[in-house]
Amino acid sequence: MAVKLILSLDGGGSHLLIQLSVLACLEQETGISTYQQFDLIAGSSSGGLIACLILAYQNSAHDVIQKIVQEQLMEQLMVERRLNRLLNKLQLMPKYCGASKRMALQQQLGQLKLSSLKKQLFVPCFNLDRDQLEVFTNHMEDDFYLSEIADACTAAPSFFPPVQMQDGNWRIDGGVGMNNPGLSAYFHATNQWQGAEVKMLSIGSGWRSFNFSGVSACKYGGLQWSAKGIASIILREKMMANVKTTETVLGERVLYINHFLKDYEMPDHMDSAKNKLLQRKALDIGSMWYVHHRKQIQNWLQHH
């Protein structure tokens, strides 16, 4: 029976280097690039960006790390608006400039379209015009540019503005509804490769932690709960529930890797993505995750 391998990458914004570091360690040990190893790459938010960058030019995780660290890709994507510090604090406008991100992604991905891919892509976005979550795959009717898919899937609300794509519809980060795309990607793959054994390696970008005082929370209204990050709590709990469901349904066919960021004294704010010291720390954390799960990864791969 043929075996097909899926790589699923959670959204995480500032910690995509953790995921890439895990993959780079796997590449170093096996001598096989991430592009060669997997038949389908699924990714939400920053995970979708990684998927596009790897599949577009058949890159390795090491190649993408070089783009981020040496070519300063995150600094190109995350350009703050001029005279916007006060507006950012008041959350009156998106923090980062959408035009700068669009230009940087066009430079990275050129004129490549979905039809140019030799392997499978699975990237969720939320369509504002249709008021629904949708997934970009190789089998869509419209042949979208990879640069606009990467742009749309990373349009995190409040950080980046929505992205209008070639079909005229506006989209935002699909992580609002599917920040862990693993289970949906698995069912998509089994439909595409009927009769094959499908296995999945799923990598998170670090769980966030929240500290609350029950006494203080008794006085919270909508503004205070929003300031404390209630939306992020809801997103994390939905993801954790989805991960448990995925592991229950798929059993040994899936290996999920993720840990709490507080265990590594790693901040979870978006700006850490372009901080050189924190980039280095993210790479170190990814290496530690790989060492911690090395035996599990070897067992998961042994029948492929």
N, C-alpha and C positions, 0 to 999 in steps of 0.2 A: 504494500500500500504506500502511495506517495505521501510524503510528509511536507506540510507547508508551515512556515514559521511566521508569526506576526510579532511585530514590535509595537507596543502601545505606550505612548508617552503622555502623562498627565500635563495639564497646564500648570504653570508655576511662575511665569514671568521672570522673576529675578533669579531663579535657581535652575535654569536650563543647563548650566555648566555642571551641575551635580549629575544629571542624567547622562550628559555627554561623557563625563569622566568615567562613569560605570561602563559605558559602551566602549570607550577607548581602552580600558583595562581588559575587556573581553577580546577586543581586537588584538591586543598585544599578546594575550595568552594563546589564542587560537590561530593567529596569523591570517584571519579572515576579516575583511572589512564589514562594517555594519550593512552597507549596501549589498554585499555578496551574501551575507548571512541570512537576511530576512526577505520574505516574498511580498510582504505588505507592511507598510509603516503607517500607523495611525497616530494622530497627535492633536491635542486640543491646545489652543492658545499658543504659548511658546513651543509646546510639543509639535504643533502643526507647522511652525516655522522650521523646526529641526527636520521634520519629514520632508518639507519642500526642498530644503538645502541639500539633503542627502540624496534624494531621488532625482533631482534636476540634473546633476552632473556626476551621478554615481559616486558620491563622496563617501569618505570614511568619517567616523565621529572625530577622529584626530584632525581631519581637514577642517571640520566645522569649528572645532576648538581654536584652531589657528586663525580662522576668520574673526572670531570673537575677541581673542586675546591680542593677536599680532596686528590684525587689520582694523581693530577697534570697531567692530560692527555694531555693538550695542550703543556706543557713543553716537554713531551715525543715525541709529533708529530713535534714540531718546534725546531729542533736541528740545529744550524747554522754550516756550514762547517768550518773546521779548516783553519786558516790563510786565511780567505776569506773576511775580511772586505774591503780591497781595491777592490777585484774583485766584491763584492756586489755593491759598489758605482758606479763602471763602468758598472754594469749589464752584466758581462761577463759569469756568471754562475748562476744557481738557488741559491737563498739565503739559503734554508734549505735542509737538507740531506734527500734524498728519502728513503734510507735504514732504517734510524731511524723511519720514519713514517710507513713504511711497517711492521717493527718488532712490533711496538706498537699496530698497528691495528690487527695484527695476534694474539697478546696476548689478546686483548680485545674480538675479535670475533671468535677465534679458528678456527675449521674446518667446521663451519656452512656454508651451501650453500643455494642458493635460494629455493631449494626444501624443506628445513627445516622450512620455514616460514609458519605460520598459517594465517597470514593476508597479505594484498597486499602492495607491494613496487613499487615505481615509481621514478627512479633516472636517470637523463640524464648525458651522457658523450659525449665527442667529439672523434671520432675514427680517428686518424691521417692516418692510412693505407687506410681507405675507404673514407677519406675526407668528413665525414658526421656526423651529430649529431645522436645519438642513445639513446634509453632509456632501462634501465635494469628493467625488471618486472618479476613476478613469472612465466610468460608464455613463457620465452625464450627457445630456443632449447638447448642452452648450460647451464649447471648447475654451474654457477659461484660461487666462494667463496665470502661471504659477505665482508671479509677483503679486497679483491682486488677491489670490487666495491667501498667500502669506500675510498680506496687508490686512485683509478682512479678519482673519482668524486671530490676529493679535491686537485688534481694536478694542482693548479693554475699556469699558465705560469709566469715565472720569479721567482716565490717563490719556487715551487717544480718541479722536473723533470717529464716528462711523465712516465706513468706506463704501462709495458707490462703485459698483462693478459694471462690467461691459453690458450686462442685460438691463441696466438702469436701476436695479434694486440696491437698497442700502443695507449693509450688514455690519454686525459687531461680533466680538469674540464669542465663539461657540461654547466657551467654558461656562457661560451663564447657565447652560442647561446640560452640558455633557463634558465636565472637566476631566472625567476619567472615561475615555472612549472605548475601553477594552472589550466589554461584553458586546456592544453594538458592532464593533469591528470584527469580533469573532463570528457572529452570526452572518455578517456580510461575507466573510471569507468562506464559510461553509456553504453558502449559497453559490459562490463563484467556483469553488473547487469541490463539487459534490463527489463523494467517495474517497476524498483524501483525508488523512489525519491532520488536523489543524491544532497547532500548539502556540502558546502566546507567552512572551516575556513582557511584563508590564512594569514600568518604572515611574514612580512618583517624583515630586520635586521637593519633598519635605512637608510634613504636617505643621501647620501653625498652631500656636497655643494661646489661650486667652485666660486672663485672670479677672474674676469678678467678685465683688462683695455683694452678697445677697441683701444685706441691710441697705447698701447704697442703691442697688437695683430696684428696690421697692419704690424709689422716687423717680425712676427714669420714665421719660416720655419718649416720643418718636425720635426727637433730635438727639437725646442722650444715647439711646440704643444704637442709632446710626453712627454716632461718633465713636462708640465702643466697638463697632465692627460686627454688628449682628448679621449683616449680609454674608460676611466671611465665615461666621460660625455656621450659618445655614448651609453654605457651600461645602464646608469641610465635612459636616455630618452627613450630607447627601452623598458625598464621595465615599466616605467610610462605609456607609450602608451599601453603596453600589459595589465596592470592592469585596465586601463580605458575600454579597449575592453572587458575584462573578466567581469567587473561589469555591462557593458551595456548588454552583452549577457545573463548573468546568473541572473541579478537582485537580488532579495532577497535570492536566493539560495547560494550566496557567501557573506562572510564578510571578508574584507581585512583590516589588521591592520599594519600601518607603520607610522613613523614620521621622520622629519629631525633630524639628530644627533646634528647639531649645536644648536638646541633648548635645549639640555641637556649638552652642552659643553663637548661632548664626541669625542675623536679623532677617525679617521677612518682608521688609518694605521694598518697593519696586526699584528705588534708586540704587540699591546694592548691586544691581545687574551691571552697572558700568563703573563700579568702584574696583580699582585694580587689586587692592588687598583682599577684598571680599571675593573677587573672581578667583584668586589663588586659593582662598579657603574653600570655595565651592568645589574646585577640582580635587582638593585634598579630601573633602568629605565624600565625594564620589568614589575615590580610591578606597576609603575605609568601608563604604557600603559594599564594594565589590569583594573585598577581602572577607567581610562578614558573611556574605552570601555565596562565596566561591564554590563551596561544595554543592549547594542547592543548584547553582547555575550549571555546574558540570553534570549533575544528575539529570537536569532538565534537557540538556543538549545530547546526552549520550546515545539516544536512539535516532538522532538525525543524521 
